[in-house]
Amino acid sequence: MTIGKGKRPRDPNQLAKWIVEQSTEEVQPVPAPLSGLSAYMAAMGRKGGLVGGKRRLVTMTPEARKRAAAKAARARWGKPKKDQA
């Protein structure tokens, strides 16, 4: 009789069997990530993030920067401006 993880039997004998099965089942170890690869990928992501913000700022017009700042402020403080779409 296979019992799902969330379904517990009502019969005391079946419940005891289910508890023993749950407590004695083998847990598969999670393999550790490759430290060199993850450090490399983290460095690449950091580099892209540093370049992206500066490049975006250079290409945006003052009006676009103003709109982006206003949108960020509204999202941060949760106060939408009236009569503006």
Biopython code that builds the backbone (N, CA, C, O; Angstrom):
import numpy as np
from Bio.PDB.StructureBuilder import StructureBuilder

atoms = [
    (1, "MET", "N", (0.847, -1.182, 0.000)),
    (1, "MET", "CA", (0.000, 0.000, 0.000)),
    (1, "MET", "C", (0.891, 1.242, 0.000)),
    (1, "MET", "O", (1.671, 1.454, 0.928)),
    (2, "THR", "N", (0.773, 2.035, -1.013)),
    (2, "THR", "CA", (1.578, 3.245, -1.110)),
    (2, "THR", "C", (0.744, 4.423, -0.637)),
    (2, "THR", "O", (-0.381, 4.631, -1.093)),
    (3, "ILE", "N", (1.306, 5.177, 0.271)),
    (3, "ILE", "CA", (0.610, 6.322, 0.829)),
    (3, "ILE", "C", (1.397, 7.565, 0.459)),
    (3, "ILE", "O", (2.617, 7.604, 0.617)),
    (4, "GLY", "N", (0.706, 8.577, -0.032)),
    (4, "GLY", "CA", (1.357, 9.821, -0.413)),
    (4, "GLY", "C", (1.920, 10.552, 0.791)),
    (4, "GLY", "O", (1.624, 10.211, 1.936)),
    (5, "LYS", "N", (2.719, 11.543, 0.524)),
    (5, "LYS", "CA", (3.387, 12.276, 1.589)),
    (5, "LYS", "C", (2.403, 12.982, 2.517)),
    (5, "LYS", "O", (2.617, 13.009, 3.729)),
    (6, "GLY", "N", (1.335, 13.550, 1.975)),
    (6, "GLY", "CA", (0.417, 14.326, 2.775)),
    (6, "GLY", "C", (-0.735, 13.518, 3.347)),
    (6, "GLY", "O", (-1.418, 14.005, 4.248)),
    (7, "LYS", "N", (-0.984, 12.304, 2.865)),
    (7, "LYS", "CA", (-2.125, 11.494, 3.292)),
    (7, "LYS", "C", (-1.705, 10.545, 4.404)),
    (7, "LYS", "O", (-0.866, 9.668, 4.200)),
    (8, "ARG", "N", (-2.295, 10.728, 5.585)),
    (8, "ARG", "CA", (-2.001, 9.849, 6.714)),
    (8, "ARG", "C", (-3.168, 8.904, 6.923)),
    (8, "ARG", "O", (-4.321, 9.333, 6.909)),
    (9, "PRO", "N", (-2.885, 7.620, 7.117)),
    (9, "PRO", "CA", (-3.969, 6.665, 7.338)),
    (9, "PRO", "C", (-4.619, 6.856, 8.708)),
    (9, "PRO", "O", (-3.987, 7.329, 9.653)),
    (10, "ARG", "N", (-5.903, 6.477, 8.795)),
    (10, "ARG", "CA", (-6.640, 6.605, 10.051)),
    (10, "ARG", "C", (-6.491, 5.358, 10.914)),
    (10, "ARG", "O", (-6.580, 5.434, 12.139)),
    (11, "ASP", "N", (-6.266, 4.222, 10.284)),
    (11, "ASP", "CA", (-6.095, 2.974, 11.033)),
    (11, "ASP", "C", (-4.789, 3.027, 11.823)),
    (11, "ASP", "O", (-3.750, 3.354, 11.250)),
    (12, "PRO", "N", (-4.808, 2.715, 13.130)),
    (12, "PRO", "CA", (-3.585, 2.820, 13.941)),
    (12, "PRO", "C", (-2.429, 1.952, 13.445)),
    (12, "PRO", "O", (-1.272, 2.365, 13.518)),
    (13, "ASN", "N", (-2.728, 0.767, 12.947)),
    (13, "ASN", "CA", (-1.653, -0.105, 12.462)),
    (13, "ASN", "C", (-1.035, 0.447, 11.181)),
    (13, "ASN", "O", (0.185, 0.441, 11.019)),
    (14, "GLN", "N", (-1.871, 0.916, 10.289)),
    (14, "GLN", "CA", (-1.354, 1.490, 9.049)),
    (14, "GLN", "C", (-0.611, 2.796, 9.333)),
    (14, "GLN", "O", (0.385, 3.103, 8.678)),
    (15, "LEU", "N", (-1.099, 3.563, 10.315)),
    (15, "LEU", "CA", (-0.429, 4.802, 10.701)),
    (15, "LEU", "C", (0.965, 4.512, 11.247)),
    (15, "LEU", "O", (1.922, 5.213, 10.918)),
    (16, "ALA", "N", (1.081, 3.475, 12.084)),
    (16, "ALA", "CA", (2.390, 3.097, 12.630)),
    (16, "ALA", "C", (3.347, 2.697, 11.513)),
    (16, "ALA", "O", (4.512, 3.094, 11.515)),
    (17, "LYS", "N", (2.850, 1.910, 10.558)),
    (17, "LYS", "CA", (3.688, 1.506, 9.424)),
    (17, "LYS", "C", (4.115, 2.731, 8.618)),
    (17, "LYS", "O", (5.269, 2.828, 8.201)),
    (18, "TRP", "N", (3.189, 3.665, 8.398)),
    (18, "TRP", "CA", (3.486, 4.876, 7.630)),
    (18, "TRP", "C", (4.545, 5.724, 8.329)),
    (18, "TRP", "O", (5.444, 6.262, 7.683)),
    (19, "ILE", "N", (4.434, 5.839, 9.655)),
    (19, "ILE", "CA", (5.411, 6.624, 10.415)),
    (19, "ILE", "C", (6.794, 6.006, 10.312)),
    (19, "ILE", "O", (7.783, 6.715, 10.127)),
    (20, "VAL", "N", (6.868, 4.683, 10.431)),
    (20, "VAL", "CA", (8.169, 4.007, 10.324)),
    (20, "VAL", "C", (8.751, 4.203, 8.928)),
    (20, "VAL", "O", (9.943, 4.477, 8.786)),
    (21, "GLU", "N", (7.922, 4.068, 7.899)),
    (21, "GLU", "CA", (8.415, 4.250, 6.529)),
    (21, "GLU", "C", (8.918, 5.673, 6.305)),
    (21, "GLU", "O", (9.958, 5.876, 5.679)),
    (22, "GLN", "N", (8.176, 6.660, 6.820)),
    (22, "GLN", "CA", (8.587, 8.048, 6.646)),
    (22, "GLN", "C", (9.877, 8.358, 7.385)),
    (22, "GLN", "O", (10.709, 9.121, 6.895)),
    (23, "SER", "N", (10.047, 7.769, 8.564)),
    (23, "SER", "CA", (11.240, 8.087, 9.359)),
    (23, "SER", "C", (12.472, 7.312, 8.925)),
    (23, "SER", "O", (13.591, 7.705, 9.256)),
    (24, "THR", "N", (12.296, 6.222, 8.191)),
    (24, "THR", "CA", (13.453, 5.417, 7.803)),
    (24, "THR", "C", (13.798, 5.515, 6.323)),
    (24, "THR", "O", (14.767, 4.897, 5.881)),
    (25, "GLU", "N", (13.029, 6.276, 5.547)),
    (25, "GLU", "CA", (13.358, 6.354, 4.123)),
    (25, "GLU", "C", (14.666, 7.103, 3.923)),
    (25, "GLU", "O", (14.999, 8.029, 4.664)),
    (26, "GLU", "N", (15.392, 6.679, 2.907)),
    (26, "GLU", "CA", (16.701, 7.281, 2.650)),
    (26, "GLU", "C", (16.544, 8.637, 1.974)),
    (26, "GLU", "O", (15.706, 8.823, 1.092)),
    (27, "VAL", "N", (17.354, 9.553, 2.404)),
    (27, "VAL", "CA", (17.371, 10.887, 1.817)),
    (27, "VAL", "C", (18.566, 10.970, 0.886)),
    (27, "VAL", "O", (19.697, 10.678, 1.274)),
    (28, "GLN", "N", (18.294, 11.377, -0.361)),
    (28, "GLN", "CA", (19.370, 11.500, -1.336)),
    (28, "GLN", "C", (20.165, 12.769, -1.047)),
    (28, "GLN", "O", (19.579, 13.843, -0.918)),
    (29, "PRO", "N", (21.494, 12.664, -0.944)),
    (29, "PRO", "CA", (22.299, 13.869, -0.690)),
    (29, "PRO", "C", (22.267, 14.809, -1.895)),
    (29, "PRO", "O", (22.269, 14.367, -3.044)),
    (30, "VAL", "N", (22.240, 16.090, -1.617)),
    (30, "VAL", "CA", (22.247, 17.104, -2.668)),
    (30, "VAL", "C", (23.694, 17.345, -3.083)),
    (30, "VAL", "O", (24.535, 17.658, -2.241)),
    (31, "PRO", "N", (23.993, 17.201, -4.380)),
    (31, "PRO", "CA", (25.377, 17.429, -4.808)),
    (31, "PRO", "C", (25.766, 18.893, -4.646)),
    (31, "PRO", "O", (24.975, 19.793, -4.928)),
    (32, "ALA", "N", (26.988, 19.116, -4.192)),
    (32, "ALA", "CA", (27.486, 20.478, -4.005)),
    (32, "ALA", "C", (27.787, 21.102, -5.365)),
    (32, "ALA", "O", (28.314, 20.423, -6.246)),
    (33, "PRO", "N", (27.463, 22.381, -5.553)),
    (33, "PRO", "CA", (27.765, 23.019, -6.836)),
    (33, "PRO", "C", (29.271, 23.174, -7.017)),
    (33, "PRO", "O", (30.033, 23.217, -6.050)),
    (34, "LEU", "N", (29.668, 23.255, -8.250)),
    (34, "LEU", "CA", (31.083, 23.453, -8.549)),
    (34, "LEU", "C", (31.473, 24.854, -8.107)),
    (34, "LEU", "O", (30.933, 25.839, -8.609)),
    (35, "SER", "N", (32.394, 24.945, -7.183)),
    (35, "SER", "CA", (32.738, 26.248, -6.617)),
    (35, "SER", "C", (33.366, 27.170, -7.659)),
    (35, "SER", "O", (33.077, 28.366, -7.672)),
    (36, "GLY", "N", (34.202, 26.647, -8.513)),
    (36, "GLY", "CA", (34.844, 27.480, -9.527)),
    (36, "GLY", "C", (33.844, 28.022, -10.527)),
    (36, "GLY", "O", (33.910, 29.190, -10.913)),
    (37, "LEU", "N", (32.917, 27.174, -10.947)),
    (37, "LEU", "CA", (31.928, 27.582, -11.937)),
    (37, "LEU", "C", (30.981, 28.625, -11.353)),
    (37, "LEU", "O", (30.690, 29.627, -12.006)),
    (38, "SER", "N", (30.494, 28.402, -10.126)),
    (38, "SER", "CA", (29.548, 29.350, -9.549)),
    (38, "SER", "C", (30.220, 30.697, -9.279)),
    (38, "SER", "O", (29.583, 31.740, -9.430)),
    (39, "ALA", "N", (31.475, 30.695, -8.887)),
    (39, "ALA", "CA", (32.190, 31.958, -8.666)),
    (39, "ALA", "C", (32.361, 32.704, -9.987)),
    (39, "ALA", "O", (32.229, 33.927, -10.042)),
    (40, "TYR", "N", (32.657, 31.954, -11.050)),
    (40, "TYR", "CA", (32.811, 32.555, -12.375)),
    (40, "TYR", "C", (31.497, 33.182, -12.838)),
    (40, "TYR", "O", (31.479, 34.311, -13.328)),
    (41, "MET", "N", (30.392, 32.437, -12.679)),
    (41, "MET", "CA", (29.090, 32.946, -13.108)),
    (41, "MET", "C", (28.670, 34.161, -12.278)),
    (41, "MET", "O", (28.063, 35.090, -12.810)),
    (42, "ALA", "N", (28.986, 34.163, -10.991)),
    (42, "ALA", "CA", (28.669, 35.308, -10.144)),
    (42, "ALA", "C", (29.440, 36.538, -10.596)),
    (42, "ALA", "O", (28.899, 37.644, -10.613)),
    (43, "ALA", "N", (30.710, 36.348, -10.963)),
    (43, "ALA", "CA", (31.522, 37.466, -11.433)),
    (43, "ALA", "C", (30.985, 38.019, -12.749)),
    (43, "ALA", "O", (30.979, 39.232, -12.959)),
    (44, "MET", "N", (30.530, 37.125, -13.643)),
    (44, "MET", "CA", (29.978, 37.578, -14.919)),
    (44, "MET", "C", (28.697, 38.374, -14.689)),
    (44, "MET", "O", (28.492, 39.408, -15.324)),
    (45, "GLY", "N", (27.836, 37.907, -13.793)),
    (45, "GLY", "CA", (26.592, 38.615, -13.514)),
    (45, "GLY", "C", (26.849, 39.971, -12.898)),
    (45, "GLY", "O", (26.181, 40.951, -13.230)),
    (46, "ARG", "N", (27.818, 40.029, -12.000)),
    (46, "ARG", "CA", (28.166, 41.290, -11.354)),
    (46, "ARG", "C", (28.699, 42.280, -12.391)),
    (46, "ARG", "O", (28.355, 43.462, -12.366)),
    (47, "LYS", "N", (29.544, 41.786, -13.307)),
    (47, "LYS", "CA", (30.121, 42.650, -14.332)),
    (47, "LYS", "C", (29.029, 43.209, -15.235)),
    (47, "LYS", "O", (29.036, 44.398, -15.554)),
    (48, "GLY", "N", (28.094, 42.366, -15.648)),
    (48, "GLY", "CA", (26.996, 42.816, -16.506)),
    (48, "GLY", "C", (26.118, 43.836, -15.809)),
    (48, "GLY", "O", (25.667, 44.797, -16.431)),
    (49, "GLY", "N", (25.872, 43.637, -14.523)),
    (49, "GLY", "CA", (25.053, 44.570, -13.770)),
    (49, "GLY", "C", (25.726, 45.924, -13.628)),
    (49, "GLY", "O", (25.061, 46.958, -13.688)),
    (50, "LEU", "N", (27.013, 45.925, -13.443)),
    (50, "LEU", "CA", (27.740, 47.184, -13.305)),
    (50, "LEU", "C", (27.753, 47.962, -14.608)),
    (50, "LEU", "O", (27.620, 49.186, -14.605)),
    (51, "VAL", "N", (27.914, 47.256, -15.725)),
    (51, "VAL", "CA", (27.964, 47.922, -17.030)),
    (51, "VAL", "C", (26.574, 48.385, -17.440)),
    (51, "VAL", "O", (26.424, 49.482, -17.977)),
    (52, "GLY", "N", (25.548, 47.558, -17.194)),
    (52, "GLY", "CA", (24.192, 47.841, -17.672)),
    (52, "GLY", "C", (23.617, 49.133, -17.137)),
    (52, "GLY", "O", (23.024, 49.898, -17.897)),
    (53, "GLY", "N", (23.773, 49.399, -15.857)),
    (53, "GLY", "CA", (23.210, 50.609, -15.264)),
    (53, "GLY", "C", (23.845, 51.869, -15.814)),
    (53, "GLY", "O", (23.151, 52.846, -16.095)),
    (54, "LYS", "N", (25.148, 51.855, -15.969)),
    (54, "LYS", "CA", (25.850, 53.027, -16.492)),
    (54, "LYS", "C", (25.475, 53.279, -17.949)),
    (54, "LYS", "O", (25.243, 54.417, -18.358)),
    (55, "ARG", "N", (25.419, 52.203, -18.718)),
    (55, "ARG", "CA", (25.080, 52.355, -20.138)),
    (55, "ARG", "C", (23.648, 52.854, -20.291)),
    (55, "ARG", "O", (23.376, 53.687, -21.156)),
    (56, "ARG", "N", (22.738, 52.363, -19.470)),
    (56, "ARG", "CA", (21.344, 52.807, -19.541)),
    (56, "ARG", "C", (21.241, 54.289, -19.204)),
    (56, "ARG", "O", (20.491, 55.025, -19.846)),
    (57, "LEU", "N", (21.987, 54.722, -18.207)),
    (57, "LEU", "CA", (21.944, 56.116, -17.809)),
    (57, "LEU", "C", (22.439, 57.030, -18.929)),
    (57, "LEU", "O", (21.883, 58.109, -19.136)),
    (58, "VAL", "N", (23.466, 56.614, -19.644)),
    (58, "VAL", "CA", (24.022, 57.430, -20.726)),
    (58, "VAL", "C", (23.031, 57.548, -21.874)),
    (58, "VAL", "O", (22.930, 58.607, -22.494)),
    (59, "THR", "N", (22.295, 56.473, -22.167)),
    (59, "THR", "CA", (21.402, 56.484, -23.328)),
    (59, "THR", "C", (20.048, 57.113, -23.029)),
    (59, "THR", "O", (19.334, 57.465, -23.968)),
    (60, "MET", "N", (19.663, 57.270, -21.770)),
    (60, "MET", "CA", (18.353, 57.833, -21.432)),
    (60, "MET", "C", (18.363, 59.360, -21.527)),
    (60, "MET", "O", (19.349, 60.016, -21.189)),
    (61, "THR", "N", (17.257, 59.897, -21.990)),
    (61, "THR", "CA", (17.096, 61.356, -22.014)),
    (61, "THR", "C", (16.736, 61.824, -20.605)),
    (61, "THR", "O", (16.308, 61.017, -19.780)),
    (62, "PRO", "N", (16.902, 63.104, -20.322)),
    (62, "PRO", "CA", (16.516, 63.603, -18.998)),
    (62, "PRO", "C", (15.039, 63.330, -18.674)),
    (62, "PRO", "O", (14.690, 63.035, -17.531)),
    (63, "GLU", "N", (14.185, 63.430, -19.688)),
    (63, "GLU", "CA", (12.752, 63.160, -19.470)),
    (63, "GLU", "C", (12.529, 61.678, -19.115)),
    (63, "GLU", "O", (11.733, 61.357, -18.233)),
    (64, "ALA", "N", (13.238, 60.792, -19.810)),
    (64, "ALA", "CA", (13.101, 59.361, -19.521)),
    (64, "ALA", "C", (13.622, 59.042, -18.122)),
    (64, "ALA", "O", (13.035, 58.226, -17.410)),
    (65, "ARG", "N", (14.717, 59.681, -17.730)),
    (65, "ARG", "CA", (15.238, 59.472, -16.369)),
    (65, "ARG", "C", (14.236, 59.947, -15.333)),
    (65, "ARG", "O", (14.054, 59.306, -14.298)),
    (66, "LYS", "N", (13.586, 61.067, -15.611)),
    (66, "LYS", "CA", (12.598, 61.619, -14.687)),
    (66, "LYS", "C", (11.414, 60.667, -14.544)),
    (66, "LYS", "O", (10.927, 60.428, -13.439)),
    (67, "ARG", "N", (10.947, 60.115, -15.693)),
    (67, "ARG", "CA", (9.827, 59.169, -15.645)),
    (67, "ARG", "C", (10.208, 57.912, -14.873)),
    (67, "ARG", "O", (9.409, 57.401, -14.089)),
    (68, "ALA", "N", (11.427, 57.409, -15.089)),
    (68, "ALA", "CA", (11.874, 56.199, -14.395)),
    (68, "ALA", "C", (11.994, 56.448, -12.893)),
    (68, "ALA", "O", (11.630, 55.587, -12.092)),
    (69, "ALA", "N", (12.494, 57.605, -12.511)),
    (69, "ALA", "CA", (12.631, 57.941, -11.095)),
    (69, "ALA", "C", (11.271, 58.077, -10.430)),
    (69, "ALA", "O", (11.079, 57.625, -9.301)),
    (70, "ALA", "N", (10.318, 58.704, -11.133)),
    (70, "ALA", "CA", (8.969, 58.861, -10.584)),
    (70, "ALA", "C", (8.292, 57.505, -10.423)),
    (70, "ALA", "O", (7.621, 57.257, -9.421)),
    (71, "LYS", "N", (8.465, 56.635, -11.400)),
    (71, "LYS", "CA", (7.877, 55.295, -11.325)),
    (71, "LYS", "C", (8.477, 54.517, -10.166)),
    (71, "LYS", "O", (7.759, 53.817, -9.451)),
    (72, "ALA", "N", (9.783, 54.632, -9.972)),
    (72, "ALA", "CA", (10.445, 53.946, -8.860)),
    (72, "ALA", "C", (9.962, 54.476, -7.520)),
    (72, "ALA", "O", (9.756, 53.707, -6.581)),
    (73, "ALA", "N", (9.780, 55.785, -7.429)),
    (73, "ALA", "CA", (9.307, 56.382, -6.181)),
    (73, "ALA", "C", (7.883, 55.936, -5.876)),
    (73, "ALA", "O", (7.558, 55.636, -4.727)),
    (74, "ARG", "N", (7.023, 55.890, -6.912)),
    (74, "ARG", "CA", (5.649, 55.421, -6.696)),
    (74, "ARG", "C", (5.636, 53.976, -6.243)),
    (74, "ARG", "O", (4.878, 53.614, -5.343)),
    (75, "ALA", "N", (6.470, 53.142, -6.859)),
    (75, "ALA", "CA", (6.525, 51.736, -6.466)),
    (75, "ALA", "C", (7.059, 51.593, -5.050)),
    (75, "ALA", "O", (6.593, 50.747, -4.287)),
    (76, "ARG", "N", (8.024, 52.410, -4.705)),
    (76, "ARG", "CA", (8.643, 52.329, -3.385)),
    (76, "ARG", "C", (7.683, 52.775, -2.300)),
    (76, "ARG", "O", (7.583, 52.130, -1.257)),
    (77, "TRP", "N", (6.986, 53.854, -2.530)),
    (77, "TRP", "CA", (6.143, 54.433, -1.486)),
    (77, "TRP", "C", (4.672, 54.092, -1.637)),
    (77, "TRP", "O", (3.886, 54.337, -0.722)),
    (78, "GLY", "N", (4.287, 53.532, -2.774)),
    (78, "GLY", "CA", (2.918, 53.081, -2.956)),
    (78, "GLY", "C", (1.883, 54.177, -3.051)),
    (78, "GLY", "O", (0.726, 53.967, -2.686)),
    (79, "LYS", "N", (2.273, 55.344, -3.535)),
    (79, "LYS", "CA", (1.331, 56.449, -3.674)),
    (79, "LYS", "C", (1.238, 56.837, -5.155)),
    (79, "LYS", "O", (2.041, 57.644, -5.623)),
    (80, "PRO", "N", (0.294, 56.291, -5.888)),
    (80, "PRO", "CA", (0.188, 56.651, -7.309)),
    (80, "PRO", "C", (-0.245, 58.112, -7.465)),
    (80, "PRO", "O", (-1.049, 58.629, -6.690)),
    (81, "LYS", "N", (0.305, 58.746, -8.472)),
    (81, "LYS", "CA", (-0.012, 60.150, -8.729)),
    (81, "LYS", "C", (-1.393, 60.242, -9.361)),
    (81, "LYS", "O", (-1.753, 59.400, -10.185)),
    (82, "LYS", "N", (-2.165, 61.246, -8.990)),
    (82, "LYS", "CA", (-3.516, 61.405, -9.513)),
    (82, "LYS", "C", (-3.486, 61.931, -10.946)),
    (82, "LYS", "O", (-2.593, 62.690, -11.320)),
    (83, "ASP", "N", (-4.463, 61.523, -11.737)),
    (83, "ASP", "CA", (-4.656, 61.985, -13.114)),
    (83, "ASP", "C", (-3.423, 61.839, -13.987)),
    (83, "ASP", "O", (-3.146, 62.708, -14.814)),
    (84, "GLN", "N", (-2.687, 60.769, -13.819)),
    (84, "GLN", "CA", (-1.534, 60.553, -14.682)),
    (84, "GLN", "C", (-1.538, 59.095, -15.130)),
    (84, "GLN", "O", (-1.623, 58.187, -14.303)),
    (85, "ALA", "N", (-1.446, 58.874, -16.422)),
    (85, "ALA", "CA", (-1.485, 57.519, -16.937)),
    (85, "ALA", "C", (-0.151, 57.073, -17.448)),
    (85, "ALA", "O", (-0.017, 55.944, -17.919)),
]
sb = StructureBuilder()
sb.init_structure("model")
sb.init_model(0)
sb.init_chain("A")
sb.init_seg("    ")
for serial, (resi, resn, name, xyz) in enumerate(atoms, 1):
    if name == "N":
        sb.init_residue(resn, " ", resi, " ")
    sb.init_atom(name, np.array(xyz, "f"), 0.0, 1.0, " ", f" {name:<3s}", serial, name[0])
structure = sb.get_structure()
